Amino acid sequence: AFIDRYNKKYGYVPDDVGALTWDALGIVQAAIQSMDKITGNIEKDRQSVRDAMAKIKEFNGITGKMTFTENGDPIKCAVIVRISDKGEYEFFKSVCP
């Protein structure tokens, strides 16, 4: 669904950077939505967003489910693609930690 919507809007199929950026913004959005209030004070709000992001332990994004370590590092499966005989990228396999 994401790929189709993206392609329709921008005229090309997104790469992994586009999909990962979408997920990153989804994490920021989830953090902001979990906050009690936004004060309008950039320093306080910036810290509040950062604190809210640190509380996210799991996120289901378009690139898959990810969990976060206590240091905030993401852990998720990686998708491996290969180039077909036709010169096109194709799914090969997923590798999970």
N, CA, C and O atoms as CSV, one atom per row, in Angstrom:
chain,resi,resn,atom,element,x,y,z
A,1,ALA,N,N,0.822,-1.195,0.000
A,1,ALA,CA,C,0.000,0.000,0.000
A,1,ALA,C,C,0.872,1.268,0.000
A,1,ALA,O,O,0.598,2.212,-0.742
A,2,PHE,N,N,1.911,1.284,0.828
A,2,PHE,CA,C,2.801,2.450,0.882
A,2,PHE,C,C,3.442,2.699,-0.473
A,2,PHE,O,O,3.470,3.832,-0.954
A,3,ILE,N,N,3.957,1.640,-1.087
A,3,ILE,CA,C,4.645,1.782,-2.372
A,3,ILE,C,C,3.694,2.324,-3.427
A,3,ILE,O,O,4.062,3.208,-4.201
A,4,ASP,N,N,2.475,1.801,-3.463
A,4,ASP,CA,C,1.489,2.265,-4.450
A,4,ASP,C,C,1.133,3.732,-4.240
A,4,ASP,O,O,1.079,4.504,-5.198
A,5,ARG,N,N,0.890,4.118,-2.993
A,5,ARG,CA,C,0.544,5.521,-2.701
A,5,ARG,C,C,1.709,6.446,-3.036
A,5,ARG,O,O,1.508,7.516,-3.611
A,6,TYR,N,N,2.903,6.047,-2.684
A,6,TYR,CA,C,4.099,6.849,-2.953
A,6,TYR,C,C,4.289,7.013,-4.459
A,6,TYR,O,O,4.516,8.118,-4.950
A,7,ASN,N,N,4.194,5.904,-5.181
A,7,ASN,CA,C,4.379,5.934,-6.630
A,7,ASN,C,C,3.329,6.820,-7.300
A,7,ASN,O,O,3.639,7.561,-8.232
A,8,LYS,N,N,2.104,6.742,-6.826
A,8,LYS,CA,C,1.029,7.565,-7.398
A,8,LYS,C,C,1.303,9.050,-7.165
A,8,LYS,O,O,1.089,9.869,-8.058
A,9,LYS,N,N,1.773,9.393,-5.977
A,9,LYS,CA,C,1.994,10.798,-5.645
A,9,LYS,C,C,3.255,11.372,-6.286
A,9,LYS,O,O,3.239,12.496,-6.789
A,10,TYR,N,N,4.350,10.604,-6.271
A,10,TYR,CA,C,5.640,11.145,-6.708
A,10,TYR,C,C,6.111,10.628,-8.069
A,10,TYR,O,O,7.079,11.144,-8.629
A,11,GLY,N,N,5.431,9.615,-8.598
A,11,GLY,CA,C,5.752,9.130,-9.932
A,11,GLY,C,C,6.901,8.147,-10.022
A,11,GLY,O,O,7.388,7.867,-11.117
A,12,TYR,N,N,7.342,7.621,-8.902
A,12,TYR,CA,C,8.370,6.578,-8.917
A,12,TYR,C,C,8.258,5.729,-7.651
A,12,TYR,O,O,7.700,6.159,-6.642
A,13,VAL,N,N,8.793,4.534,-7.728
A,13,VAL,CA,C,8.761,3.610,-6.596
A,13,VAL,C,C,9.817,4.048,-5.583
A,13,VAL,O,O,10.965,4.292,-5.955
A,14,PRO,N,N,9.440,4.150,-4.306
A,14,PRO,CA,C,10.407,4.605,-3.305
A,14,PRO,C,C,11.501,3.564,-3.071
A,14,PRO,O,O,11.291,2.361,-3.228
A,15,ASP,N,N,12.664,4.064,-2.694
A,15,ASP,CA,C,13.740,3.155,-2.321
A,15,ASP,C,C,13.685,2.907,-0.816
A,15,ASP,O,O,12.765,3.365,-0.139
A,16,ASP,N,N,14.659,2.191,-0.305
A,16,ASP,CA,C,14.674,1.882,1.120
A,16,ASP,C,C,14.784,3.133,1.979
A,16,ASP,O,O,14.245,3.171,3.085
A,17,VAL,N,N,15.466,4.147,1.490
A,17,VAL,CA,C,15.604,5.388,2.263
A,17,VAL,C,C,14.238,6.044,2.459
A,17,VAL,O,O,13.937,6.532,3.548
A,18,GLY,N,N,13.422,6.059,1.426
A,18,GLY,CA,C,12.079,6.625,1.544
A,18,GLY,C,C,11.246,5.876,2.568
A,18,GLY,O,O,10.551,6.493,3.375
A,19,ALA,N,N,11.309,4.561,2.543
A,19,ALA,CA,C,10.537,3.751,3.483
A,19,ALA,C,C,11.053,3.913,4.911
A,19,ALA,O,O,10.259,4.021,5.846
A,20,LEU,N,N,12.354,3.932,5.086
A,20,LEU,CA,C,12.921,4.105,6.424
A,20,LEU,C,C,12.641,5.500,6.972
A,20,LEU,O,O,12.423,5.667,8.172
A,21,THR,N,N,12.648,6.498,6.094
A,21,THR,CA,C,12.306,7.860,6.517
A,21,THR,C,C,10.858,7.919,6.972
A,21,THR,O,O,10.545,8.566,7.971
A,22,TRP,N,N,9.974,7.250,6.246
A,22,TRP,CA,C,8.558,7.188,6.626
A,22,TRP,C,C,8.427,6.607,8.034
A,22,TRP,O,O,7.682,7.136,8.859
A,23,ASP,N,N,9.151,5.521,8.308
A,23,ASP,CA,C,9.098,4.914,9.635
A,23,ASP,C,C,9.679,5.843,10.698
A,23,ASP,O,O,9.132,5.937,11.797
A,24,ALA,N,N,10.770,6.523,10.389
A,24,ALA,CA,C,11.368,7.449,11.358
A,24,ALA,C,C,10.379,8.546,11.733
A,24,ALA,O,O,10.242,8.898,12.904
A,25,LEU,N,N,9.694,9.081,10.731
A,25,LEU,CA,C,8.691,10.113,11.014
A,25,LEU,C,C,7.513,9.531,11.790
A,25,LEU,O,O,6.900,10.222,12.603
A,26,GLY,N,N,7.200,8.267,11.542
A,26,GLY,CA,C,6.137,7.612,12.309
A,26,GLY,C,C,6.493,7.494,13.777
A,26,GLY,O,O,5.625,7.630,14.640
A,27,ILE,N,N,7.757,7.244,14.067
A,27,ILE,CA,C,8.210,7.163,15.457
A,27,ILE,C,C,8.115,8.533,16.123
A,27,ILE,O,O,7.662,8.640,17.263
A,28,VAL,N,N,8.535,9.569,15.424
A,28,VAL,CA,C,8.431,10.931,15.967
A,28,VAL,C,C,6.960,11.284,16.200
A,28,VAL,O,O,6.613,11.856,17.233
A,29,GLN,N,N,6.105,10.944,15.245
A,29,GLN,CA,C,4.674,11.219,15.391
A,29,GLN,C,C,4.100,10.490,16.607
A,29,GLN,O,O,3.343,11.078,17.379
A,30,ALA,N,N,4.451,9.223,16.780
A,30,ALA,CA,C,3.965,8.465,17.931
A,30,ALA,C,C,4.426,9.107,19.237
A,30,ALA,O,O,3.669,9.163,20.206
A,31,ALA,N,N,5.659,9.586,19.261
A,31,ALA,CA,C,6.181,10.244,20.462
A,31,ALA,C,C,5.402,11.516,20.762
A,31,ALA,O,O,5.005,11.748,21.904
A,32,ILE,N,N,5.183,12.337,19.747
A,32,ILE,CA,C,4.454,13.596,19.947
A,32,ILE,C,C,3.027,13.320,20.402
A,32,ILE,O,O,2.514,14.004,21.288
A,33,GLN,N,N,2.385,12.324,19.804
A,33,GLN,CA,C,1.008,12.007,20.180
A,33,GLN,C,C,0.901,11.464,21.596
A,33,GLN,O,O,-0.160,11.552,22.213
A,34,SER,N,N,1.984,10.905,22.119
A,34,SER,CA,C,1.952,10.369,23.478
A,34,SER,C,C,2.210,11.432,24.544
A,34,SER,O,O,2.019,11.179,25.733
A,35,MET,N,N,2.643,12.618,24.122
A,35,MET,CA,C,2.954,13.688,25.075
A,35,MET,C,C,1.672,14.268,25.665
A,35,MET,O,O,0.635,14.321,25.004
A,36,ASP,N,N,1.764,14.699,26.920
A,36,ASP,CA,C,0.616,15.317,27.575
A,36,ASP,C,C,0.233,16.628,26.910
A,36,ASP,O,O,-0.944,16.882,26.653
A,37,LYS,N,N,1.231,17.459,26.632
A,37,LYS,CA,C,0.951,18.748,26.004
A,37,LYS,C,C,2.196,19.280,25.320
A,37,LYS,O,O,3.319,18.870,25.612
A,38,ILE,N,N,1.964,20.198,24.409
A,38,ILE,CA,C,3.048,20.931,23.763
A,38,ILE,C,C,2.972,22.348,24.308
A,38,ILE,O,O,1.930,22.998,24.228
A,39,THR,N,N,4.084,22.823,24.863
A,39,THR,CA,C,4.067,24.101,25.572
A,39,THR,C,C,4.305,25.307,24.673
A,39,THR,O,O,3.905,26.423,25.004
A,40,GLY,N,N,4.959,25.082,23.530
A,40,GLY,CA,C,5.349,26.209,22.688
A,40,GLY,C,C,6.754,26.688,22.998
A,40,GLY,O,O,7.307,27.512,22.269
A,41,ASN,N,N,7.336,26.177,24.077
A,41,ASN,CA,C,8.720,26.481,24.430
A,41,ASN,C,C,9.595,25.435,23.744
A,41,ASN,O,O,9.568,24.261,24.112
A,42,ILE,N,N,10.365,25.859,22.754
A,42,ILE,CA,C,11.111,24.924,21.916
A,42,ILE,C,C,12.054,24.034,22.722
A,42,ILE,O,O,12.177,22.845,22.427
A,43,GLU,N,N,12.717,24.585,23.728
A,43,GLU,CA,C,13.647,23.785,24.519
A,43,GLU,C,C,12.907,22.704,25.309
A,43,GLU,O,O,13.325,21.547,25.323
A,44,LYS,N,N,11.816,23.082,25.961
A,44,LYS,CA,C,11.043,22.111,26.746
A,44,LYS,C,C,10.400,21.067,25.841
A,44,LYS,O,O,10.434,19.873,26.138
A,45,ASP,N,N,9.815,21.520,24.736
A,45,ASP,CA,C,9.136,20.592,23.836
A,45,ASP,C,C,10.124,19.639,23.167
A,45,ASP,O,O,9.824,18.460,22.982
A,46,ARG,N,N,11.288,20.144,22.807
A,46,ARG,CA,C,12.318,19.293,22.202
A,46,ARG,C,C,12.701,18.177,23.169
A,46,ARG,O,O,12.808,17.015,22.777
A,47,GLN,N,N,12.905,18.535,24.429
A,47,GLN,CA,C,13.258,17.530,25.437
A,47,GLN,C,C,12.101,16.559,25.664
A,47,GLN,O,O,12.324,15.363,25.853
A,48,SER,N,N,10.874,17.062,25.647
A,48,SER,CA,C,9.706,16.198,25.838
A,48,SER,C,C,9.558,15.191,24.700
A,48,SER,O,O,9.222,14.030,24.933
A,49,VAL,N,N,9.808,15.635,23.473
A,49,VAL,CA,C,9.748,14.719,22.327
A,49,VAL,C,C,10.841,13.665,22.464
A,49,VAL,O,O,10.597,12.479,22.247
A,50,ARG,N,N,12.026,14.093,22.818
A,50,ARG,CA,C,13.141,13.158,22.997
A,50,ARG,C,C,12.818,12.135,24.078
A,50,ARG,O,O,13.064,10.943,23.893
A,51,ASP,N,N,12.266,12.587,25.212
A,51,ASP,CA,C,11.910,11.679,26.301
A,51,ASP,C,C,10.813,10.705,25.873
A,51,ASP,O,O,10.854,9.524,26.218
A,52,ALA,N,N,9.836,11.207,25.121
A,52,ALA,CA,C,8.747,10.347,24.640
A,52,ALA,C,C,9.279,9.300,23.660
A,52,ALA,O,O,8.835,8.152,23.675
A,53,MET,N,N,10.222,9.692,22.816
A,53,MET,CA,C,10.817,8.724,21.888
A,53,MET,C,C,11.579,7.641,22.653
A,53,MET,O,O,11.558,6.475,22.260
A,54,ALA,N,N,12.241,8.016,23.728
A,54,ALA,CA,C,13.007,7.053,24.524
A,54,ALA,C,C,12.101,6.023,25.190
A,54,ALA,O,O,12.556,4.934,25.540
A,55,LYS,N,N,10.835,6.353,25.367
A,55,LYS,CA,C,9.884,5.427,25.994
A,55,LYS,C,C,9.303,4.420,25.002
A,55,LYS,O,O,8.689,3.434,25.410
A,56,ILE,N,N,9.489,4.658,23.719
A,56,ILE,CA,C,8.961,3.729,22.714
A,56,ILE,C,C,9.849,2.486,22.705
A,56,ILE,O,O,11.048,2.569,22.439
A,57,LYS,N,N,9.255,1.357,22.994
A,57,LYS,CA,C,10.014,0.102,23.053
A,57,LYS,C,C,9.770,-0.774,21.829
A,57,LYS,O,O,10.548,-1.685,21.549
A,58,GLU,N,N,8.679,-0.494,21.094
A,58,GLU,CA,C,8.337,-1.293,19.926
A,58,GLU,C,C,7.578,-0.420,18.940
A,58,GLU,O,O,6.755,0.406,19.335
A,59,PHE,N,N,7.855,-0.604,17.663
A,59,PHE,CA,C,7.171,0.170,16.623
A,59,PHE,C,C,6.939,-0.729,15.419
A,59,PHE,O,O,7.858,-1.395,14.941
A,60,ASN,N,N,5.707,-0.742,14.937
A,60,ASN,CA,C,5.365,-1.501,13.737
A,60,ASN,C,C,5.291,-0.535,12.574
A,60,ASN,O,O,4.307,0.188,12.416
A,61,GLY,N,N,6.326,-0.524,11.766
A,61,GLY,CA,C,6.386,0.392,10.636
A,61,GLY,C,C,6.180,-0.327,9.319
A,61,GLY,O,O,5.948,-1.536,9.283
A,62,ILE,N,N,6.267,0.432,8.235
A,62,ILE,CA,C,6.082,-0.180,6.922
A,62,ILE,C,C,7.270,-1.053,6.527
A,62,ILE,O,O,7.146,-1.913,5.655
A,63,THR,N,N,8.414,-0.838,7.162
A,63,THR,CA,C,9.576,-1.680,6.873
A,63,THR,C,C,9.647,-2.874,7.812
A,63,THR,O,O,10.582,-3.671,7.732
A,64,GLY,N,N,8.676,-3.002,8.694
A,64,GLY,CA,C,8.631,-4.135,9.609
A,64,GLY,C,C,8.596,-3.701,11.061
A,64,GLY,O,O,8.632,-2.514,11.387
A,65,LYS,N,N,8.527,-4.697,11.913
A,65,LYS,CA,C,8.484,-4.451,13.356
A,65,LYS,C,C,9.899,-4.214,13.862
A,65,LYS,O,O,10.835,-4.922,13.491
A,66,MET,N,N,10.035,-3.211,14.710
A,66,MET,CA,C,11.335,-2.970,15.330
A,66,MET,C,C,11.157,-2.794,16.830
A,66,MET,O,O,10.157,-2.256,17.305
A,67,THR,N,N,12.149,-3.260,17.549
A,67,THR,CA,C,12.199,-3.039,18.988
A,67,THR,C,C,13.442,-2.198,19.255
A,67,THR,O,O,14.328,-2.082,18.409
A,68,PHE,N,N,13.484,-1.621,20.440
A,68,PHE,CA,C,14.599,-0.735,20.775
A,68,PHE,C,C,15.274,-1.201,22.054
A,68,PHE,O,O,14.610,-1.597,23.012
A,69,THR,N,N,16.598,-1.150,22.061
A,69,THR,CA,C,17.357,-1.507,23.253
A,69,THR,C,C,17.214,-0.386,24.280
A,69,THR,O,O,16.627,0.658,23.997
A,70,GLU,N,N,17.749,-0.611,25.459
A,70,GLU,CA,C,17.683,0.430,26.489
A,70,GLU,C,C,18.472,1.668,26.087
A,70,GLU,O,O,18.239,2.749,26.628
A,71,ASN,N,N,19.402,1.528,25.147
A,71,ASN,CA,C,20.152,2.680,24.633
A,71,ASN,C,C,19.470,3.340,23.446
A,71,ASN,O,O,19.968,4.331,22.914
A,72,GLY,N,N,18.321,2.789,23.026
A,72,GLY,CA,C,17.583,3.376,21.916
A,72,GLY,C,C,17.966,2.849,20.545
A,72,GLY,O,O,17.481,3.349,19.530
A,73,ASP,N,N,18.831,1.844,20.506
A,73,ASP,CA,C,19.225,1.275,19.220
A,73,ASP,C,C,18.119,0.367,18.694
A,73,ASP,O,O,17.576,-0.442,19.446
A,74,PRO,N,N,17.776,0.491,17.406
A,74,PRO,CA,C,16.718,-0.355,16.853
A,74,PRO,C,C,17.237,-1.753,16.516
A,74,PRO,O,O,18.377,-1.932,16.090
A,75,ILE,N,N,16.368,-2.724,16.721
A,75,ILE,CA,C,16.655,-4.101,16.330
A,75,ILE,C,C,15.511,-4.542,15.428
A,75,ILE,O,O,14.346,-4.498,15.825
A,76,LYS,N,N,15.847,-4.967,14.213
A,76,LYS,CA,C,14.815,-5.418,13.282
A,76,LYS,C,C,15.432,-6.314,12.230
A,76,LYS,O,O,16.650,-6.380,12.065
A,77,CYS,N,N,14.561,-6.994,11.532
A,77,CYS,CA,C,15.006,-7.849,10.435
A,77,CYS,C,C,15.471,-6.979,9.273
A,77,CYS,O,O,14.980,-5.870,9.067
A,78,ALA,N,N,16.423,-7.507,8.527
A,78,ALA,CA,C,16.903,-6.821,7.326
A,78,ALA,C,C,16.416,-7.593,6.105
A,78,ALA,O,O,16.404,-8.823,6.098
A,79,VAL,N,N,16.021,-6.865,5.089
A,79,VAL,CA,C,15.587,-7.474,3.837
A,79,VAL,C,C,16.764,-7.469,2.874
A,79,VAL,O,O,17.429,-6.450,2.686
A,80,ILE,N,N,17.006,-8.605,2.277
A,80,ILE,CA,C,18.081,-8.723,1.294
A,80,ILE,C,C,17.443,-8.886,-0.083
A,80,ILE,O,O,16.592,-9.751,-0.290
A,81,VAL,N,N,17.864,-8.050,-1.005
A,81,VAL,CA,C,17.367,-8.133,-2.381
A,81,VAL,C,C,18.515,-8.549,-3.292
A,81,VAL,O,O,19.689,-8.409,-2.949
A,82,ARG,N,N,18.153,-9.052,-4.433
A,82,ARG,CA,C,19.159,-9.410,-5.427
A,82,ARG,C,C,18.699,-8.897,-6.784
A,82,ARG,O,O,17.542,-8.512,-6.957
A,83,ILE,N,N,19.603,-8.897,-7.725
A,83,ILE,CA,C,19.268,-8.459,-9.076
A,83,ILE,C,C,18.944,-9.695,-9.905
A,83,ILE,O,O,19.746,-10.623,-10.001
A,84,SER,N,N,17.758,-9.692,-10.501
A,84,SER,CA,C,17.305,-10.834,-11.294
A,84,SER,C,C,18.044,-10.896,-12.628
A,84,SER,O,O,18.816,-10.001,-12.970
A,85,ASP,N,N,17.793,-11.959,-13.364
A,85,ASP,CA,C,18.383,-12.107,-14.699
A,85,ASP,C,C,17.929,-10.992,-15.637
A,85,ASP,O,O,18.598,-10.692,-16.627
A,86,LYS,N,N,16.783,-10.379,-15.318
A,86,LYS,CA,C,16.255,-9.270,-16.122
A,86,LYS,C,C,16.833,-7.925,-15.689
A,86,LYS,O,O,16.494,-6.886,-16.255
A,87,GLY,N,N,17.715,-7.950,-14.674
A,87,GLY,CA,C,18.317,-6.714,-14.191
A,87,GLY,C,C,17.443,-5.938,-13.231
A,87,GLY,O,O,17.669,-4.749,-13.005
A,88,GLU,N,N,16.434,-6.608,-12.656
A,88,GLU,CA,C,15.516,-5.944,-11.724
A,88,GLU,C,C,15.794,-6.418,-10.301
A,88,GLU,O,O,16.230,-7.547,-10.077
A,89,TYR,N,N,15.532,-5.534,-9.353
A,89,TYR,CA,C,15.664,-5.911,-7.954
A,89,TYR,C,C,14.512,-6.826,-7.587
A,89,TYR,O,O,13.371,-6.603,-7.993
A,90,GLU,N,N,14.822,-7.869,-6.808
A,90,GLU,CA,C,13.782,-8.767,-6.331
A,90,GLU,C,C,14.122,-9.211,-4.914
A,90,GLU,O,O,15.288,-9.290,-4.528
A,91,PHE,N,N,13.073,-9.497,-4.153
A,91,PHE,CA,C,13.248,-9.969,-2.791
A,91,PHE,C,C,14.021,-11.286,-2.805
A,91,PHE,O,O,13.735,-12.170,-3.612
A,92,PHE,N,N,14.993,-11.410,-1.914
A,92,PHE,CA,C,15.743,-12.659,-1.780
A,92,PHE,C,C,15.381,-13.345,-0.466
A,92,PHE,O,O,14.907,-14.481,-0.463
A,93,LYS,N,N,15.608,-12.645,0.660
A,93,LYS,CA,C,15.247,-13.207,1.957
A,93,LYS,C,C,15.348,-12.142,3.034
A,93,LYS,O,O,15.912,-11.068,2.822
A,94,SER,N,N,14.789,-12.462,4.194
A,94,SER,CA,C,14.915,-11.615,5.379
A,94,SER,C,C,15.881,-12.283,6.341
A,94,SER,O,O,15.903,-13.507,6.469
A,95,VAL,N,N,16.672,-11.474,7.007
A,95,VAL,CA,C,17.602,-11.971,8.013
A,95,VAL,C,C,17.289,-11.231,9.307
A,95,VAL,O,O,17.311,-10.002,9.363
A,96,CYS,N,N,16.998,-12.011,10.343
A,96,CYS,CA,C,16.623,-11.396,11.619
A,96,CYS,C,C,17.687,-11.665,12.679
A,96,CYS,O,O,18.291,-12.738,12.707
A,97,PRO,N,N,17.911,-10.683,13.549
A,97,PRO,CA,C,18.912,-10.870,14.612
A,97,PRO,C,C,18.436,-11.880,15.646
A,97,PRO,O,O,19.150,-12.160,16.610
